[in-house]
Amino acid sequence: MLKAPIVIVVIFVLLTAHSFRAHAQDSKVGTWGIATVVLPGDSSHKWGGYSELQVRTNGPFSQFQYYEAKAGVSYDINKDFTALLGTGTYHTYDFADLGSGPNTNEFRLWEQMTVNQFLYRLKFEHRYRIEQRWVNGGYRNRFRYRLNMFVPLNNTKIIAKTWFISVFDEVFFNNKAPNFERNRISAALGYQFDSSWIAQAGWINQRNYTATQSSGKNNILLMVMYRINRKGAGQREHVPTTTD
């Protein structure tokens, strides 16, 4: 049962290692790799948490330029409302000159509320987030909203041995002009192997906005999630969401 998830993890590690091969030219397509461990709440346990590592490259599986590591503590208000307090560290590099170290260092705290809606085969996640960011020593605020939709293909619920489609759009705002900072949109195909292992592969586009211009980039998305199941936990359907 664990053979397929183990293969996915090995592939993720190999791709991450390969990404450190840097080349001078820019690329129109990058790669986002995401590995997440989640301890969800349930009807018997209100408290949960998660940890996550992301690696991003400028080119397809090459030209490493970014990583982030983060974790958080969650509390289930009820089965559809979850509050979370998170923190993370974020570092951006010049892929052509990795030896000079990161050119952007960020530490972040955030508070968020997630609201789930289950409409038969359609599963919706609304996520509201407020961030406190320290970027290269300067302080910034940011506000985010994400609408994520999941559609199981061979079951009515996303359970073991289920293929599903995941589509989301997220908008980013700050309290300084220009207030609209970023838009992130993604579409992916996912598979839940069992009650713990989930994988997704697809596309993600991120477009950034400044006062004078906008710039965007397409990326290959690869995601592996491991969900910790507690003994005696109450049964509940969980959406296989990427935490960030």
N, C-alpha and C positions, 0 to 999 in steps of 0.2 A: 504493500500500500504506500510506503514512503519512498519507493524508488523514483517516481516521477518528480516529487518535490525536491529530493536530493539532487537530481540532475539539474533542475532549474537553479538551485542555489549555486552549484558548481559553475554553471554557465554564467551566472551573474558575476561571480568572483573573477572568472577568466576575462570577461568583457571589461570589468573594472580595471584589472591589471593591464590589459591591452591598451586602454585609453590613455595611459601615461606616455605613449609614444607621440611626441609632439612634432608637428610640421608647421612651416611658416605661413602657409596660406589660410585665409579664412574659409568658412564653409557655410553653405546655405542650409544644411541640415545637421543638427546635433543629436545627442543622445541623452536621455534622462533615465537613470537607474535608481529604483526606489526599493529599499528593503525595510519592512515594518514588522514589529512584534506588538500585538495588541492583547490586553487583558480587559475584555468588555465587562460591563456590569450586567446583571440579570435580576430576576425577581427576588432572589435571595441575597444578593450582594450589590449594594449601591455603588461602592467605590471600585474604580478600575484605573487603567493607565495604558501608556504606550511608549515605545521608543522607536526611532526611525533614523536611517542613514540614507542620504541621497548623494549621488555622484552625477555630474553633468559634464559633457564633453562638447567641444566646438564642432567636431566632425562626427560622422557615423562611427561610433566605437573607437574614436581616436581623439587626440588633442585635449587631454584633461584640462578643465578650467575652473571647476567649482565643486565644493562639497558642503554639506550641512549635516549636523547631528543634533537631534532634539528629543525631548521627552516631555511627558505631561501626566497629570493626575486628573481623572474624570470622576464625575458623580452623576448617577442616574436619578433625575428628579422623578421620572416615571419611564415607562417603556418607550416613549416617543421623544422625550426631552432629556438631553445630556449636557451638562456643563463641564468645561475643561479649563484647567490652568496649565499653560505650557511654557517651556523655555528652550532656547536653542542657540547654537553658534554657527555662523555662516561665513564662508571664505571664498573669494573670487580671485583667480590667478590669470596672468597673461599666459595663454597656452604656448606661446612661442618663447617664453623666458621663465620657465617654472623655477629656476634657481634663484630668482630675485625674491621669491616669496609672494604671499598674497598682496594684491593691491587694494582689496577691500576686505575689512574685517568687521563683522557685525555680531552683536549680542542682542537677543530679543526675548521679551516676555509677552505673553498674550493671554487674553480671556476670551472664551467663545461659548456659544450656545448652538447645539445641533438639534434640529427638529426633523423627525422622520414621518413620512406618510406612506402607507402601504395601501395601494389601490389595486387589489387583485394582482395582476402580473406586473403592474408598474410600481416601482419603488422610488420614492423621491427623498432626497436629503437636502434640507436647507441649512446652511452653515453661516453663522454671523460671528465675526471675529474683530476684536480690538487689539492692536499691537502697540507695544512700546519698544522702540528700536534705538540702539546705540551703534551708529555707523561711523567708523573711523574716528571715534571720539565725540561725534555730534549726535544730538538727540532728535528723533522724529517720531511722530504718531502715524498710524495707518489704520484704515477701516476696510474690511473685506466682507463680501457676500458671495457665496457659491451655491448654485443650484445644480445638483447631481441627480441624474436619472439612471436607474438600472432596470433592465428588462431580461428576465430569465428566458431561455429559449426552449429548453426541453423539460422544464418543470414550472409549476406556478410559483414556487418559492426558490430562493437561492440557497440550496442545501448541497450535501455531498453529491458529486458527479453531475454538477449543473454547469452548463455553458450559459454565459450572459453577456449582454452588451452594456457598456458604461459610457455615458455622455455627460459632460459637465461644462458649465461656463462660470467663470469667476471674475468679478470686478474689484478693483483696488482703488481706494480713495485716500487722500491725506488732507490735513487741515491747512495746507499752503498751496497757492496757485502754482501750476494748474492742478486743480483738485482731483481730476481723474488721472490716475497714474498708470494703470495697467489693466489689460484684459487677457485672460488665460482661458483657452478652450481646448477640449480634448475629447477624443472618441477612442474606445478600446474594446477588444474582445477579451473576455475573462473566462476562467474555469475554476470552480471550487472542487478540489480533489476529495476532501473529506471535511470533517468538522473543524479542521485547523488550517490546512494549507490552501492558499488561493494565489493565482497568478493572473496577470493581465499584460497584454501587449497591444500597442496602438500608436496613436499620434497625439502630440500636444503642441499647440502654438501659443507663444507668449508675445504680446505686443506691448511695448513701453511707450509712454507719451511724455514729452517735455513741452515747454512753452513754445518751442519753435519747430519741433518735428516729432515723428513717431517712427519706431523701428520694430520689426517683428522677426521671429524665426520659428521654423518648423523643427520638431524634434521627434525622434523615435522614442516611445515610452515603453519601458520594461519594469514591471512591478511584481514583487514577491511579498506576500503577507503570511505571517504565522499567527493564528489566533489561539491564545491559551484558554483551554477549557477547564473550569474548576470542577472538582468532584461534587456531585449532588446539585449542580447549578440548575436553575429552572430553565426550561426550554424557551428560546426566543429567536425569532428571525433577525439576523443582523445583515445590514448592507455591507458589501465588501469594499468600503470606501478607502481611498488614499487619504491619509491624515493631512497632507499638505500638497 
